[in-house]
């Protein structure tokens, strides 16, 4: 397992949100296209902001807290046909539970619970260097660098 953290929410040329995960050294990036609501939820968690009423990921955190369940980790486990898969690893009543989740939901919860995020070795094959990701000459140049004031976080 490779530890990663959320670098930012970026956008592709069609303005679709992209979750960018980075390794600890910042040398490899994993872009995962996500929905706008998940992007908003992740951005709020990155900012430590609250909108007054709980979003779904806030609700899930509260449910875990009230039931005494701890989010031990989030693991992006696989990619098949362009779709990423993730697992929530929970500890409740001294028992571990592994729950299938979308990566965007898992990351949104991990940020709220300060839980570590990992990618599996086979998922690491889909990482890119920053130069590969942002270079206009490459196929992967779908990510736009936005000015700081335009970013979601």
Helices and strands as residue ranges (DSSP letters): E 2-12, E 17-23, E 29-33, H 36-47, H 56-67, E 70-80, E 83-92, E 95-101, H 103-113, E 116-119, H 121-124, H 130-134, E 143-144, G 148-150
